[in-house]
Amino acid sequence: MRSTTHPHPKDRAWTPGRILALLAIAAVIAGLAHTRFAHPAGWAAVPDGARAGQLSLTPCTYATEEGDVRADCGTLVVRENRADPKSRLIALPVTRIRSRSAHPAEPIFRLEGGPGKTNMDFPFASRYIDRHDLVLVGYRGVDGSARLDCPEITSARRHTADLLSRAALRASARAVGACADRLRSDGFDLAGYTLPERVDDLDAARTAMGYDRVDLLSESFGTRVALIYAWRHPRSIRRSVMVGVNPPGHFLWEPAQSDAQIRRFAALCGDGPECRTRSGDLAVTMRRTAAELPSRWGPFPIHRGDLEAASFFGLMDASSEAAPISAPMTLDAWHAAAQGDASGLWFESFAASLLFPRAQVWGDSAAMARIDAQAAERHFAAGHTADSILDDAGTRFLWAGGALARGWPAGPEEQRYASMRDSDVPTLMISGELDGATPAVNATRALLPHLPNGHQVLLAGIGHTTDFWTQQVGAGNHLIESYLDSGRVDASRYVAQKVDFTPPLRQTSVAKLFVGVMAALALIAALSLAWMARRVRTRGRLGRATRILARSLWALLVGLGGWCAGALLALIALPSVPIDAALLIVAAMGAPVALASYWGWCGPDRTATNPKALAAALAGALVGAWVGLGSATAMLAIATTLAGAVAGANLALIASDIAAETWPRRRDATIPPIAGSPLDRGRQRAHA
């Protein structure tokens, strides 16, 4: 009799195709998991046996606009609260970007604004290293081993229909206090997170590096750090350059200054076609539109507080480099609304609700802003100007309607530096005449009289710091380098910057493109799933190539369309649910991916109605999407979530196949057959 060889169950389960698929899936999931659970960039740990003031540096490279440059990277160890000798040690990242000169002049210490922003990101460093080292010292509370993360504040602001509604401000107020309480219970000594402590970190780094004196290059709120550095350690500083100066008492904005900012832009815009209105004055038209603000653009609601906040911050910079809410784009949206197209105003409202809740490390914002707590209390006690075009949007948002001054504990030395004092440090203040964030007049009136060695340069047509770094770069570099090298103020290379009121990308166009693409992708996903379901139901399976696509690229497209459908639903009917909410993204992507993968899995030897396989695909897609969502931020998180969902669904289906093919045979192999049974006769034939 002819012998028949049957494949071993193990051989049938572990086919070459499955092995390759599993390897690819494992690579995707491992990469996502590593990114999700790895320490974030800029993270630093306290070395074993470290002491306060210890600095360790090793050679590295630093990414700039001109490519990677030589640097030293390492960690500075400091006490969390220098007033307490038993305070725990914390670690701050430090990067020294090497000068191209063999004999560099004084190093430049760079100070970022914010607050609540990292001090380790400065791609423009390559502009200043021909004659100087450039040093970045991480901000305590933002960079390093101890971060003042406040998910309570982020969540309160994300899950609201309007950032400036009374309910939202009350929720933010509660969140500020809740975050402070939790951080203290987690072992944080909040008395150590103050501007004086941050300044002393800088000077500790200067000492550890062996520098006698340093130059300072600061911007926006970082200029406040520079001021206090000059007050506390005047002998440590040779010269200081401040871009967009923030004097004491001005980490808030007056509605009258916001209206003046709008009038300046309206005057520049004039009666050109891009600004022509029935009133003949863009500022008057904005006021009228604000009084009769449309509540919706089609089915999409426009939330007044979100719109006002976005417009306020959008008017800080005068160039489109600050997109998506730059001054030209913001003014164009208001102009379009006055002519009946509210899509741009909806986009501003939407952008604020999406971007602002995660814009900063809120615990650091609260801790640093405390230095202006008394000014904020006076501001809110006086009430805000109800007839202002944008109300008091910026100040109400950042100060949680005034609650931040009450909800966060006071710093031990905050009042000592809450008002101006004299400083002999040679200082250059660079102010944009169109700067809505740090108006030039504040520096002129509040700061310049206290700087006997101070100079102020006003730049026509320039707004806040984004404008300075991106407009007339050569003139700006010459101005800073001349001052740091010789103390000479030379702004001769600047010309009046022309404001382009015809932005290359209009918010009205962005809004329509965004909604159109989202709707198209949602429709494609729905039609794709319907076609797959019908094909499997009528023919039992998809074609071979189609099955492969359904479990890979097509699943990615379907998952993206599923999220688009969920996002549109949230935007229209669920205003307190952000479109980047974890549950929404995971569910809206995971479920369609699971269906596409399952229908691609169905084949000639698999039934089209297998609840266990479908459940496995769904569970795998949801878990994979959750892992992928935490592996990246912003728009990249969409891609990683999709990749995780597809990998998880396919892994679950392959595991289901292996289990179905292996376990029953193993079970049969261990059960003695009954003599004369079909199984016994089959075994006898197999061994004949």
Secondary structure, DSSP 8 states (H G I E B T S, - for coil): --------HHHHHS-HHHHHHHHHHHHHHHHHHHHHHS--TT-----TT--TT-EEEEEEEEEETTEEEEEEEEEEEEES-TT-TT--EEEEEEEEE--SSSS--S-EEEE--TTTS-SS--GGGGGG-SS--EEEE--TBTSSS-B---HHHHHHHHS-S-TTSHHHHHHHHHHHHHHHHHHHHTT--GGG-SHHHHHHHHHHHHHHHT-S-EEEEEETTHHHHHHHHHHH-GGGEEEEEEES---TT-SS--HHHHHHHHHHHHHHHTT-TTT--SSS-HHHHHHHHHHT--SEETTEE--HHHHHHHHHHHTT-SSGGGTTS-HHHHHHHHHHHHTT--HHHHHHHHHHHHHGGGSS-HHHHHHHHGGGHHHHHHHHHH---TTSTTTTHHHHHHTGGGTHHHHS---TTGGGGSS-----S-EEEEEETT-SSS-HHHIIIIIGGG-TTEEEEEETT--SHHHHHHSSHHHHHHHHHHHHHHS----TT-------SS-SS-HHHHHHHHHHHHHHHHHHHHHHHHHHHHHHHHHSS--HHHHHHHTTHHHHHHHHHHHHHHHHHHHHH-TTS-TT-HHHHHHHHHHHHHHHHHHHH--TTS-S--HHHHHHHHHHHHHHHHHHHTT--TTHHHHHHHHHHHHHHHHHHHHHHHHHHHHHHHHHHHS---TTSHHHHHHHHHT-
